[in-house]
Amino acid sequence: MGVRAAGQIPRQRGEQPLDTAVRYAEECHWDVVPGAWLEAVAGTERCSCGEAACPAPGAHPAHAEWQAQATGSATVVRKLWTAQPRASVLLPTGRAFDAIDVPETAGFLALARMERMELALGPVTRSPDRRMQFFVLPGAVDKVPGLVRSLGWLPARLDLTVLGAGDYVAAPPTRFGSAGAVQWASRPTQANRWLPDAENVISPLAYACGRDVGAGV
């Protein structure tokens, strides 16, 4: 799979939000939606939402109706980002995919374990807040709690959540303020276009999260 250790993922520079959003729509067949963006205010970058203490500056929905605005049409995508070229790129979950969100340390441990097990892997994002999101087939929200219990873990004690309908993933090249940009730990390719079911990846993810926080039953 070519998984790299933490800190070894090359910086993915030069990507423009408009071009990248169009590529996600055309090549990956994902819905995309423009989010907030960063603005220069008194020499510092602030989120366009206006909140000085925004927890995810430039990396969250810009409007309450963002779900209705999400589109898989490349033509509409071009119009949206032409109107606001600095808008972040958000991918709604619960449509083409769900995403299993885990701490970065657990995510890299799971990636290494998946590589040894030769498991099929979908795209994986790595965000500056030290989280990783593993893309899986839709329906994971309902499946994962039972799967985790069947493996002997208490879901409430694992730092593992599933993003489904009504949630979103911030995609590269979206920036989280001065913390940096979202990156691909595993890029979307033709080889991983067919996403794994949550059942196929939950064991290494749950194990890694349990080891990461010392959780157990």
Secondary structure, DSSP 4 states (H G I P E B T S, - for coil): -----TT-SPP--S--HHHHHHHIIIII---BEEB--EEEETTEEEETT--TT-SSTTSSBSSTTHHHH-B--HHHHHHHHHH-TT--EEEESSSS-EEEEEEHHHHHHHHHHHHHHT-----EEEETTTEEEEEE-TTHHHHHHHHHHHTT--GGGSS-EEE-TT-EEE-TT-B-GGG-B-EEEE---STT-SPPPHHHHHHHHHHHHHHHHT---
